[in-house]
Amino acid sequence: MDDTAAPLPPVALLEALYGGLTQEPPWEAFLRALAEAAEATFATLLVATGPAGIEAHVTPDVHPDKAGEYDRLSDADPFVGLPEGQVVAFQDFVSHVPPRFREWLDKSGGGQILGVDLQAPSGASVRLRVTRDQSRPDFDDAQTSLIASLIPHLRIALDLHARLTSTQAERQVFSSAMEGLAVATLILARDGRILRRNAVAQHLLEDGRFIREEHGRLVPTMGAASASLARLLAAPPAPGEDVRFEIPAPDDPPLRGVARALPSAVYGDGAHVALFLSDPARAEGPDAESLRDRFQLTPAEAALAVQLAQGAALVDAARILDIAHNTARSHLRAIFAKTGTHRQGQLIHLLRTTGSEFDL
């Protein structure tokens, strides 16, 4: 059946379909509503993202044992490889049912099945199955047309779900990486409320030498910095621009940071500014012994790596270590090879991250 000619599906089904994007597992309410609208026993969504087979099997209200049994028998399912994007009836497509699968159909009460196979843009293979007890009449044109009308919307919903899943996975990866960096990250609302923080920021807040948390808000330890912070939150940098600032402490060098504006639509809770702060307690990076153990550096290479991690230029590091500049360059090439880095900035980032891991 040509899905472009299908009638519009009921609004309630569309609401359940798109509303199911954020459910876990996804689309239970939609499948339940579809089964009711199609006068079926249950509806199932099966997703396979690779050659390993089914990775998601959503059948609301079905007994877990039945779903588990299907997972074990899925390779024997003859109702697969349907013409893409077409509604097909089981009895019109399958001429031979393997005995093991027939036994499963009898136990699950699924004699009448309508199916649609879709290939998602993400590469996932998606099967929608609507099942009616074999004691009831066959599905008719009304149920077939109903499912056909949903196909364009299923394509959109599946693509959106793949994008959401990908974005969430990326956020988790980046969040985990940020936790390990020696950079404190804070996201603040206009009134100074702390909306997000990483582990390094929490360390600074608990240390209290530069900043602390009072009633959920960021407060500089030295009162003179409070007015500067308030002005920064009231007039954040323009989109795409950074503002550098310092937060002083009574007996320490100032805490240096960068402020960056966030679009107001990013957070519903009013997030406005992201602060990135370098923790002076971690600015020195790892010690030479730690680097020797972790990357199998020689003593001379480890000494150079420590100087670089502390922010010294290569020529200055050579002078501090009293070695020739060419010798320092030779050591640097060896450090690149042993750490798997290719540029000095990339190396310094790795060294400082390594230092934060040893300090924790």
C-alpha positions as CSV (number, residue, x, y, z in Angstrom):
1,M,0.0,0.0,0.0
2,D,1.3,3.5,-0.8
3,D,1.7,5.3,2.5
4,T,1.5,8.7,0.8
5,A,-2.1,8.1,0.0
6,A,-3.0,6.9,3.5
7,P,-5.6,9.0,5.5
8,L,-4.6,11.0,8.5
9,P,-4.3,8.9,11.7
10,P,-6.2,9.8,14.8
11,V,-4.8,12.7,16.8
12,A,-4.6,10.7,20.0
13,L,-2.3,8.2,18.3
14,L,0.0,10.9,17.0
15,E,0.2,12.5,20.5
16,A,1.1,9.1,22.0
17,L,3.7,8.5,19.2
18,Y,5.6,11.8,19.6
19,G,5.1,11.8,23.3
20,G,6.8,8.5,23.5
21,L,10.1,9.9,22.3
22,T,11.2,10.7,25.9
23,Q,9.7,7.6,27.6
24,E,11.8,4.7,28.8
25,P,11.2,2.3,27.4
26,P,9.9,4.4,24.4
27,W,6.4,4.3,23.0
28,E,4.6,2.0,25.5
29,A,1.6,4.4,25.6
30,F,1.6,4.6,21.8
31,L,1.7,0.8,21.3
32,R,-1.0,0.4,23.9
33,A,-3.2,2.9,22.1
34,L,-2.5,1.4,18.7
35,A,-3.5,-2.1,19.9
36,E,-6.8,-0.6,21.2
37,A,-7.4,1.3,18.0
38,A,-6.7,-1.7,15.8
39,E,-8.8,-4.0,18.0
40,A,-5.6,-6.1,18.6
41,T,-4.3,-8.1,21.5
42,F,-1.0,-6.2,21.6
43,A,1.4,-4.2,19.5
44,T,5.2,-4.6,19.5
45,L,8.1,-2.5,18.4
46,L,11.4,-4.3,17.7
47,V,14.6,-2.4,16.9
48,A,17.9,-3.8,15.7
49,T,20.8,-1.4,15.3
50,G,23.4,-3.9,14.0
51,P,24.0,-7.5,13.0
52,A,23.8,-8.7,16.6
53,G,20.0,-8.8,16.3
54,I,17.2,-7.3,18.3
55,E,18.3,-4.6,20.8
56,A,15.0,-3.2,21.9
57,H,11.7,-5.2,22.3
58,V,8.8,-3.1,23.5
59,T,5.5,-4.8,24.0
60,P,3.4,-3.1,26.7
61,D,1.4,-5.3,29.1
62,V,2.9,-8.6,27.8
63,H,4.2,-11.1,30.2
64,P,8.0,-10.8,30.5
65,D,8.3,-14.6,29.9
66,K,6.6,-14.2,26.5
67,A,8.9,-11.4,25.5
68,G,11.9,-13.3,26.7
69,E,10.9,-16.4,24.8
70,Y,10.5,-14.4,21.6
71,D,14.0,-13.0,22.1
72,R,15.3,-16.5,22.2
73,L,13.3,-17.5,19.1
74,S,13.7,-14.3,17.0
75,D,16.1,-16.0,14.6
76,A,13.3,-18.4,13.7
77,D,10.7,-15.7,13.1
78,P,9.6,-16.1,9.4
79,F,7.8,-12.7,9.4
80,V,10.9,-10.6,8.6
81,G,12.3,-8.9,5.6
82,L,9.0,-7.3,4.6
83,P,8.8,-4.8,1.7
84,E,10.1,-1.6,3.3
85,G,7.3,0.8,4.4
86,Q,4.4,-1.5,3.4
87,V,1.7,-3.0,5.7
88,V,1.8,-6.8,5.3
89,A,-0.4,-9.6,6.8
90,F,1.3,-12.6,8.3
91,Q,-0.8,-15.1,6.4
92,D,-0.1,-13.4,3.0
93,F,3.6,-13.3,3.5
94,V,4.5,-16.6,5.4
95,S,4.0,-19.9,3.6
96,H,5.9,-22.0,6.2
97,V,6.0,-21.5,9.9
98,P,8.9,-23.3,11.7
99,P,7.5,-25.7,14.4
100,R,9.2,-23.9,17.3
101,F,7.8,-20.6,16.2
102,R,4.3,-22.0,15.7
103,E,4.5,-23.3,19.2
104,W,5.4,-19.8,20.4
105,L,2.5,-18.3,18.4
106,D,0.1,-20.8,20.0
107,K,1.3,-20.0,23.5
108,S,1.3,-16.2,23.0
109,G,-2.1,-16.3,21.3
110,G,-0.9,-14.4,18.3
111,G,-2.4,-16.0,15.2
112,Q,-3.2,-12.8,13.2
113,I,-0.4,-10.3,12.7
114,L,0.0,-7.1,10.7
115,G,3.6,-5.9,10.2
116,V,5.6,-3.0,8.9
117,D,9.4,-2.9,8.4
118,L,11.2,0.4,8.3
119,Q,14.8,1.3,7.8
120,A,15.7,4.3,9.9
121,P,18.1,7.0,8.7
122,S,20.4,6.0,11.6
123,G,20.8,2.6,10.0
124,A,18.5,0.8,12.5
125,S,16.0,-1.8,11.3
126,V,12.6,-1.3,12.9
127,R,9.7,-3.7,12.9
128,L,6.2,-2.8,14.0
129,R,3.9,-5.8,14.7
130,V,0.2,-5.6,15.6
131,T,-1.1,-9.0,16.8
132,R,-4.7,-10.3,17.2
133,D,-5.7,-13.5,18.9
134,Q,-6.1,-16.3,16.3
135,S,-9.6,-17.0,17.6
136,R,-10.8,-13.7,16.3
137,P,-11.5,-12.6,12.7
138,D,-8.6,-11.6,10.4
139,F,-7.6,-7.9,10.3
140,D,-9.5,-6.0,7.6
141,D,-8.8,-3.0,5.4
142,A,-9.7,-0.6,8.3
143,Q,-6.9,-1.8,10.5
144,T,-4.5,-2.0,7.5
145,S,-5.3,1.6,6.5
146,L,-4.8,2.8,10.1
147,I,-1.3,1.4,10.3
148,A,-0.4,2.6,6.9
149,S,-1.5,6.2,7.9
150,L,1.1,6.1,10.7
151,I,4.1,5.1,8.6
152,P,5.2,8.7,7.7
153,H,4.9,9.7,11.3
154,L,6.8,6.6,12.5
155,R,9.7,7.6,10.2
156,I,9.9,11.0,11.7
157,A,9.5,9.8,15.3
158,L,12.2,7.1,14.8
159,D,14.6,9.6,13.3
160,L,14.0,12.0,16.2
161,H,14.5,9.3,18.8
162,A,17.8,8.3,17.2
163,R,19.0,11.9,17.3
164,L,17.9,12.3,20.9
165,T,19.6,9.1,21.9
166,S,22.8,10.1,20.1
167,T,22.8,13.6,21.8
168,Q,22.2,12.1,25.2
169,A,25.1,9.7,24.7
170,E,27.4,12.5,23.6
171,R,26.4,14.6,26.6
172,Q,27.3,11.7,28.9
173,V,30.7,11.2,27.2
174,F,31.5,14.9,27.4
175,S,30.2,15.2,31.0
176,S,32.4,12.3,32.1
177,A,35.4,13.9,30.4
178,M,34.8,17.3,32.0
179,E,34.6,15.6,35.4
180,G,38.2,14.5,35.0
181,L,39.6,17.8,33.8
182,A,41.4,20.2,36.2
183,V,38.9,22.9,35.2
184,A,36.0,23.9,37.5
185,T,32.8,24.3,35.5
186,L,29.8,26.1,36.9
187,I,26.5,27.1,35.2
188,L,24.7,30.0,37.0
189,A,21.3,31.6,36.8
190,R,21.0,35.4,36.7
191,D,20.6,35.5,40.5
192,G,23.8,33.5,41.1
193,R,22.1,30.1,41.7
194,I,24.3,27.2,40.9
195,L,22.5,25.1,38.4
196,R,25.3,22.7,37.3
197,R,28.8,22.0,38.7
198,N,31.5,19.4,38.0
199,A,33.7,17.7,40.6
200,V,36.5,20.2,40.4
201,A,34.0,23.1,41.0
202,Q,32.6,21.2,44.0
203,H,36.2,20.9,45.4
204,L,36.6,24.7,45.1
205,L,33.3,25.4,46.8
206,E,34.1,23.1,49.7
207,D,37.7,24.5,50.0
208,G,36.2,28.0,50.4
209,R,39.4,29.9,49.8
210,F,37.9,31.6,46.7
211,I,34.3,30.7,46.4
212,R,31.6,29.0,48.5
213,E,28.0,28.1,48.2
214,E,25.3,29.8,50.3
215,H,21.7,28.9,50.0
216,G,22.4,27.4,46.6
217,R,24.1,30.5,45.3
218,L,27.7,31.2,44.3
219,V,29.4,33.6,46.7
220,P,33.0,34.9,46.4
221,T,34.9,34.5,49.7
222,M,36.2,38.1,49.5
223,G,33.2,40.4,49.5
224,A,34.8,42.8,47.0
225,A,34.4,40.3,44.3
226,S,30.6,39.9,44.9
227,A,29.8,43.1,43.0
228,S,31.9,42.1,40.1
229,L,30.2,38.7,39.9
230,A,26.8,40.4,40.1
231,R,27.7,42.8,37.2
232,L,28.9,39.8,35.2
233,L,25.6,38.0,35.6
234,A,23.5,41.1,35.0
235,A,25.5,41.9,31.8
236,P,26.9,38.6,30.4
237,P,29.2,38.5,27.4
238,A,27.6,38.6,24.0
239,P,27.0,35.2,22.3
240,G,30.2,33.8,21.0
241,E,32.4,36.0,23.2
242,D,34.3,35.3,26.4
243,V,35.0,37.5,29.4
244,R,38.1,36.9,31.5
245,F,37.9,37.7,35.2
246,E,39.7,37.0,38.5
247,I,38.4,36.1,42.0
248,P,40.9,37.1,44.7
249,A,41.7,35.3,47.9
250,P,43.3,36.7,51.1
251,D,46.5,34.7,51.0
252,D,46.6,33.1,47.5
253,P,47.1,34.2,43.9
254,P,43.7,35.1,42.3
255,L,41.5,32.4,40.8
256,R,41.4,33.1,37.1
257,G,38.4,32.2,35.0
258,V,36.4,32.7,31.8
259,A,32.7,33.5,31.5
260,R,30.6,32.5,28.6
261,A,26.9,33.3,28.0
262,L,24.4,30.5,27.4
263,P,21.2,31.0,25.3
264,S,18.3,31.4,27.7
265,A,16.4,28.7,25.8
266,V,19.0,26.1,26.6
267,Y,17.8,25.7,30.2
268,G,14.2,26.0,31.4
269,D,15.5,26.9,34.8
270,G,17.0,30.2,33.7
271,A,20.6,29.3,33.3
272,H,22.5,32.3,31.9
273,V,26.3,32.1,32.3
274,A,28.9,29.3,32.3
275,L,32.1,29.9,34.4
276,F,35.3,28.0,33.7
277,L,37.8,28.3,36.5
278,S,41.4,27.1,36.8
279,D,42.0,25.6,40.3
280,P,45.4,26.9,41.5
281,A,45.7,23.8,43.7
282,R,45.8,21.7,40.6
283,A,47.6,24.1,38.2
284,E,51.0,22.5,38.9
285,G,49.9,19.2,37.2
286,P,51.4,15.8,38.0
287,D,54.7,15.2,39.6
288,A,57.6,13.7,37.6
289,E,57.4,10.3,39.3
290,S,53.7,9.9,38.4
291,L,54.5,10.7,34.8
292,R,57.4,8.2,34.7
293,D,55.2,5.5,36.0
294,R,52.3,6.2,33.8
295,F,54.0,6.9,30.4
296,Q,57.4,5.1,30.9
297,L,59.2,8.4,30.5
298,T,62.9,8.8,31.4
299,P,63.8,11.1,34.3
300,A,64.8,13.8,31.9
301,E,61.6,13.5,29.8
302,A,59.5,13.5,32.9
303,A,61.2,16.7,34.2
304,L,60.5,18.4,30.9
305,A,56.9,17.2,30.9
306,V,56.3,18.7,34.4
307,Q,57.6,22.1,33.2
308,L,55.3,22.0,30.2
309,A,52.3,21.0,32.3
310,Q,53.0,24.0,34.6
311,G,52.7,26.3,31.5
312,A,56.4,26.9,30.6
313,A,57.3,27.3,26.9
314,L,59.7,24.8,25.6
315,V,62.6,27.4,25.4
316,D,61.9,28.4,29.0
317,A,61.7,24.8,30.2
318,A,65.0,24.1,28.6
319,R,66.5,27.1,30.4
320,I,65.0,26.0,33.8
321,L,66.3,22.5,33.4
322,D,69.7,23.8,32.1
323,I,69.6,21.7,28.9
324,A,70.1,22.7,25.3
325,H,67.0,23.7,23.3
326,N,67.7,20.9,20.7
327,T,67.9,18.4,23.6
328,A,64.5,19.7,24.9
329,R,63.1,19.3,21.4
330,S,64.4,15.7,21.3
331,H,62.8,14.9,24.7
332,L,59.5,16.5,23.5
333,R,59.4,14.2,20.4
334,A,60.0,11.2,22.7
335,I,57.2,12.4,25.0
336,F,54.8,12.8,22.1
337,A,55.5,9.2,21.0
338,K,55.1,7.7,24.5
339,T,51.9,9.7,25.3
340,G,50.3,9.3,21.9
341,T,50.0,13.0,21.4
342,H,51.0,15.1,18.4
343,R,50.9,18.8,19.5
344,Q,52.2,20.6,22.5
345,G,48.7,21.9,23.4
346,Q,47.3,18.4,23.2
347,L,50.1,17.1,25.4
348,I,49.6,19.8,28.1
349,H,45.9,19.0,28.2
350,L,46.7,15.3,28.7
351,L,49.3,16.1,31.4
352,R,47.0,18.4,33.4
353,T,44.2,15.9,33.2
354,T,46.5,13.2,34.4
355,G,47.5,15.5,37.3
356,S,43.8,15.9,38.3
357,E,43.3,12.1,38.3
358,F,46.2,11.6,40.7
359,D,45.1,14.4,43.0
360,L,41.6,13.1,43.4
